[in-house]
Structure formats: structure tokens, C-alpha cells
Amino acid sequence: MRFFLLFSLLVSLLFSREAFLYPTACCPAYNNLKHTKNSGNIHLDTAKRYKVNKHHKGQYLIQVKDASPTQRWVDESCLAPKSKLYVAPVKCEVVPIAKKEQKHADTPLQNLLALSWHNAFCETHRSKKECNRGWKQLFSRGKVTDNFTLHGLWPQPKNRVYCGVERRYITADKYGHWNKLPEPKLNPEIKTALQKVMPGVVSNLHRHEWIKHGTCYGTDAQTYFEDAVKLTEAVRHSSVADFFRKNTGKRVTLSRVRELFDNTFGKGAGSHVELRCKQGMITEIWLHLGRGGESLNKMLKEGKKVHSRCQRGIIDKAGYQH
């Protein structure tokens, strides 16, 4: 009995010690589990350590001095013991929020719109449901249209993912079990519009995009996909898409694509455009945008300028070429 009491005392002392962890990135610290509010635009400072009060559903409730409220929720991936950090601590630089932007304080300052050239996507993903074609259409134009399709709208930085998502859904998503993810709550109109610009809906791509990225957008699913569809349609109905359609089978350069964006969406817009290529084909264009909910012209100007590793590629034709 004496040994048991001593052992119990040691265990209680061990677990009563305050736990401190160190940030792995400049993650936002939210007021609530759902990550819908971040009073004061608080972000973790990797030069500091934080006291952990609780661990719940893949998140930590931590103590943040000088914040109001002081208790904040962050994803567990944002914190680690000092022994597991891979980089030396550096002080985070968080852009202050202007007064006129306060109503958007909880939405990301930067986003990335990933658009696929659908022909090239299907050339490299032939087993996908959205690329399933009849044998009569295999080598000709048919169900696969010559246009850009929505891959995703991703809040930045890139580690801003799975905000307030239950661990079981994170696990299912990472293993590619998208059919086990919950269906986003969308009205019939946006569902129809989304199916038009995102063929991957038949493969539950929209469920994956909402769970991994949309939950960090700072809005509900309806608004998130409304913005994503609106931005995608702006490109699909532009001279950029017309150029791609008229030049299928030809090789084009990054500089020409950026020139098209400058002419279509305003001077300097092209410097925020990145090409993604595979097997010599342009598979996607990545648009680095500013805060969501506004016109593509303005959002491109507010996005970051980027370097593109892909400098040229072929605009793939419909049908399997390779």
C-alpha cells in the first residue's frame, strides 16, 4: 500500500508539471476550436515558447501573453518539443491589420488559386472518374473540354491546413479516403456551378479541398466555394483561356502567359502567375492572390510575386496523346 501511494504521488507530480512547446511556424492563434476568430491577428512567435493548457481533437489550447483572450487554439502541427525542431527559432513578422480591414481579420492575407488544364490533368491521371471517357472519344475531343478547371483555393502559408478539423477526418483525407469526408453544406446553385468548374467533384475532390484548405479560409463552405468558383470563371472566360484553346498542341513560354495576364487583368498581374508542368506539358497555373472575396484583378495585384520553375510547356490536346 505504501509503494502504491508513493507511485501515485510520483505520477501526479510528473503530470502536474507545466508543459511548454515551441512553434514550428508562425501559425495563427485562434479564439475558438473552429478557427473562425483571431482577435488581434495573433500569430505564434518561433522565438518564444508557449504553455500548453489542453490537447483536444488535434489542437492545443495554449497561453499567449498580451493577447485578449489569452487562451488560444492552434493546430498540433504548429507546436513541438524543442528537441524536434528542425530550424533555429526566428522572430515572425506578421503584417498588421489596417482599421478598414478589421471585418476581414480572420481571413488569410494570401491565397493560392490552383487551376488545372483539364486535358493535361487527364493525360496524367487517366484512372480518375472525371477522366473516364468512352472508346469513341479516346483520341478525339469529347467530354473533356479545353479549359481550366478548379483544383483548389489554398490559404497561405502552405502549412495553414485542417483548421479545427477532427483527427478522424484528417486521417481519412491523408489516406485518400475522400468518400468518408463530410459533404460541404452548399446550396443547389453553388453545387451546380462547382460541378461545372470542378469535374473532380465526382471523385469527392470538393470534400478534400474543404477539409484541408477551406476550413482555414475564415468563412463557411458556401462562401469559400462561391469565391473559388467566381475566380475560376474569371480565368475560364478570359483571353488567357482563349489563347490556350487556340494553341493546343503547341509549346508556349511562361513569359507569354504572363504577358497575357498583364493584358487581361492589369499591368504586373503576370508576375504573380506560376506554371506547373509534368511530362513536358503545362498541367496547372498557380495564381498567387491577396485576400479573398474581391475581384481577380485586385487580388492578383495584392498577391506575392513568384518565381516559376517551369518556364515553358505544351498545351495538351483533348484525348490521350502519350
Buried (B, 14 or more C-beta within 10 A) or exposed (E): EEEEEEEEEEEEEEEEEEBBBBBBBBBBBBBEBEBBEBBBBBBBBBEBBBBBEEEEBBBBBBBBEEBEEEBBBBBBBBBBEEEEBEEEBEEBEBEEBEEEBEEBBBBBBBBBBBBBBBBBBBBBBEEBEBBEBEEEEEEEEEBBBBBBBBBBBBBBBEBBBBBBBBEEBBEBBEEEEBEBBEEBEBEEEBBEBBBBBBBBBBBBBBBBBBBBBBBBBBBBBBBBBBBBBBBBBBBBEBEBBBBBEEEBEEEBEBEEBBEBBBBBBBEEBBBBBBBBBBEEBBBBBBBBBBBBBBEBEBBBBBBEEEEBEBEBBBBBBBBBBE
